[in-house]
Amino acid sequence: MVTVFSGKDFAKKLEQKVAQDFSVLPLEVKKLALVDILVGNDRAAQIYLDLKGLAARRVGINFWPVRLPGTVGKNDLLSLVEELNRNQGVGGIMFQLSLPKKFKAVQQGIVDKIAFGKDVDCLTSRRLAQVMLGKSSFLPATAEAVMAILEQAGAGKNRLLRKKVVVIGRSDIVGRPLAAFLKKHGALVTVCHRQTKPLSDYTQSAEIIISATGQPNLIRGGMVSSGQIIIDVGSPEGDVDFLEVKDRVSFITPVPGGVGPVTVACLLANFIRLVKRLG
Ligand SMILES: NC(=O)c1ccc[n+]([C@@H]2O[C@H](COP(=O)([O-])OP(=O)(O)OC[C@H]3O[C@@H](n4cnc5c(N)ncnc54)[C@H](OP(=O)(O)O)[C@@H]3O)[C@@H](O)[C@H]2O)c1
């Protein structure tokens, strides 16, 4: 019997906990803003930004969405980040990544300007290096969400020893940090990417599959086995062919309503971790 995980229901519970943690912060700390910068008009990113805003408002967090046209230049973004770093009313800063294509070569340089103490989603190289070394007190929100969901699936960080995990996707914000964290907790992790062929050789023998590619229906029914835990990070469409896969495995996250809402709640939890130290 498969468990179809409800990220919406779970996120509600997480959000209640976040609201509780937030409510006991000193008034001055509660006023600090969480700034989320969106450049360009990617629809999925806009939806995410709105969802974060709604969740932050429910908790009481002062959320500042900054929407900029794709025509802005590198220097505009650098100045904005510097200004936000200096602004003592700002507690956390993040970008909706990826930035538009024209920023590809300079994206990391821009993101690296975020002050370490305000890097709420582990986007800077410095924070990411800590994550990779297992020295950060928190993970990027998506990785936090995946770990929280694995806990619900009975495969939390204390139950990962020798678990065969396949992570598909090796980006700095999802695949890489997740793989590092899973390895740190004793899992046997294989990271797959575009050149992994055939992917099914790896997926079929895994106990846990975490897919974060953005390729709809990459994971088909014939690529999975019974008893597996499937975490689909892909958005706005899932990486997993849900209808083909769901009755063959023991636990699966749907899209939408799986990892996404949990990521939003985890981002707010990260923000509270950051600003708490200012209290
Ligand atoms: N739900 C959430 O909370 C959340 C949060 C963040 C991201 N996302 C979603 O997660 C997905 C990945 O995001 P990202 O930022 O990590 O994307 P990304 O930077 O584009 O990375 C995609 C990764 O997937 C791999 N990949 C692409 N096609 C593949 C294929 N056919 N077979 C195997 N591997 C393949 C790529 O391999 P190469 O390295 O070889 O190119 C790359 O490592 C997107 O759909 C994004 O929208 C969801």
The ligand as an SDF file (V2000), in Angstrom:
LIG
                    3D

 48 52  0  0  0  0  0  0  0  0999 V2000
    9.9490   21.9950   -4.9140 N   0  0  0  0  0  0  0  0  0  0  0  0
   10.8920   22.8380   -4.5040 C   0  0  0  0  0  0  0  0  0  0  0  0
   10.8840   23.3040   -3.3910 O   0  0  0  0  0  0  0  0  0  0  0  0
   12.0180   23.1700   -5.4310 C   0  0  0  0  0  0  0  0  0  0  0  0
   13.0800   23.9880   -5.0290 C   0  0  0  0  0  0  0  0  0  0  0  0
   14.1550   24.1890   -5.9080 C   0  0  0  0  0  0  0  0  0  0  0  0
   14.1230   23.6210   -7.1640 C   0  0  0  0  0  0  0  0  0  0  0  0
   13.0230   22.9040   -7.5290 N   0  0  0  0  0  0  0  0  0  0  0  0
   12.9310   22.2490   -8.8290 C   0  0  0  0  0  0  0  0  0  0  0  0
   13.8850   21.2080   -8.8590 O   0  0  0  0  0  0  0  0  0  0  0  0
   14.3150   20.9970  -10.1880 C   0  0  0  0  0  0  0  0  0  0  0  0
   15.8380   21.1120  -10.2310 C   0  0  0  0  0  0  0  0  0  0  0  0
   16.1970   22.4150   -9.8450 O   0  0  0  0  0  0  0  0  0  0  0  0
   17.7320   22.8870   -9.9450 P   0  0  0  0  0  0  0  0  0  0  0  0
   17.7530   24.3070   -9.6390 O   0  0  0  0  0  0  0  0  0  0  0  0
   18.5550   21.9220   -9.1680 O   0  0  0  0  0  0  0  0  0  0  0  0
   17.9490   22.6610  -11.5370 O   0  0  0  0  0  0  0  0  0  0  0  0
   19.2830   22.7380  -12.4180 P   0  0  0  0  0  0  0  0  0  0  0  0
   20.2740   23.6430  -11.7950 O   0  0  0  0  0  0  0  0  0  0  0  0
   18.7950   22.9650  -13.7980 O   0  0  0  0  0  0  0  0  0  0  0  0
   19.8740   21.2630  -12.3340 O   0  0  0  0  0  0  0  0  0  0  0  0
   19.2050   20.1890  -12.9110 C   0  0  0  0  0  0  0  0  0  0  0  0
   20.0120   18.9300  -12.6760 C   0  0  0  0  0  0  0  0  0  0  0  0
   19.2820   17.8540  -13.2380 O   0  0  0  0  0  0  0  0  0  0  0  0
   20.1290   17.0970  -14.0920 C   0  0  0  0  0  0  0  0  0  0  0  0
   19.3470   16.5920  -15.2080 N   0  0  0  0  0  0  0  0  0  0  0  0
   18.6540   17.3040  -16.1200 C   0  0  0  0  0  0  0  0  0  0  0  0
   18.0930   16.4820  -17.0210 N   0  0  0  0  0  0  0  0  0  0  0  0
   18.4280   15.2270  -16.6580 C   0  0  0  0  0  0  0  0  0  0  0  0
   18.1650   13.9450  -17.2040 C   0  0  0  0  0  0  0  0  0  0  0  0
   17.4260   13.7950  -18.3030 N   0  0  0  0  0  0  0  0  0  0  0  0
   18.6820   12.8550  -16.5740 N   0  0  0  0  0  0  0  0  0  0  0  0
   19.4240   12.9940  -15.4600 C   0  0  0  0  0  0  0  0  0  0  0  0
   19.7200   14.1870  -14.9020 N   0  0  0  0  0  0  0  0  0  0  0  0
   19.2320   15.2960  -15.4990 C   0  0  0  0  0  0  0  0  0  0  0  0
   21.1810   18.0690  -14.5910 C   0  0  0  0  0  0  0  0  0  0  0  0
   22.3180   17.3110  -14.9730 O   0  0  0  0  0  0  0  0  0  0  0  0
   23.6930   17.9880  -15.5210 P   0  0  0  0  0  0  0  0  0  0  0  0
   24.3870   18.4860  -14.2730 O   0  0  0  0  0  0  0  0  0  0  0  0
   24.4160   16.8750  -16.1730 O   0  0  0  0  0  0  0  0  0  0  0  0
   23.2680   19.1070  -16.4400 O   0  0  0  0  0  0  0  0  0  0  0  0
   21.3930   18.9550  -13.3570 C   0  0  0  0  0  0  0  0  0  0  0  0
   22.3630   18.4080  -12.4930 O   0  0  0  0  0  0  0  0  0  0  0  0
   13.5830   22.0650  -11.0300 C   0  0  0  0  0  0  0  0  0  0  0  0
   12.4080   21.5050  -11.5380 O   0  0  0  0  0  0  0  0  0  0  0  0
   13.2410   23.1430  -10.0120 C   0  0  0  0  0  0  0  0  0  0  0  0
   12.1210   23.9030  -10.3980 O   0  0  0  0  0  0  0  0  0  0  0  0
   11.9900   22.6530   -6.6940 C   0  0  0  0  0  0  0  0  0  0  0  0
  1  2  1  0
  2  3  2  0
  2  4  1  0
  4  5  1  0
  4 48  2  0
  5  6  2  0
  6  7  1  0
  7  8  2  0
  8  9  1  0
  8 48  1  0
  9 10  1  0
  9 46  1  0
 10 11  1  0
 11 12  1  0
 11 44  1  0
 12 13  1  0
 13 14  1  0
 14 15  2  0
 14 16  1  0
 14 17  1  0
 17 18  1  0
 18 19  2  0
 18 20  1  0
 18 21  1  0
 21 22  1  0
 22 23  1  0
 23 24  1  0
 23 42  1  0
 24 25  1  0
 25 26  1  0
 25 36  1  0
 26 27  1  0
 26 35  1  0
 27 28  2  0
 28 29  1  0
 29 30  1  0
 29 35  2  0
 30 31  1  0
 30 32  2  0
 32 33  1  0
 33 34  2  0
 34 35  1  0
 36 37  1  0
 36 42  1  0
 37 38  1  0
 38 39  2  0
 38 40  1  0
 38 41  1  0
 42 43  1  0
 44 45  1  0
 44 46  1  0
 46 47  1  0
M  CHG  2   8   1  16  -1
M  END
$$$$
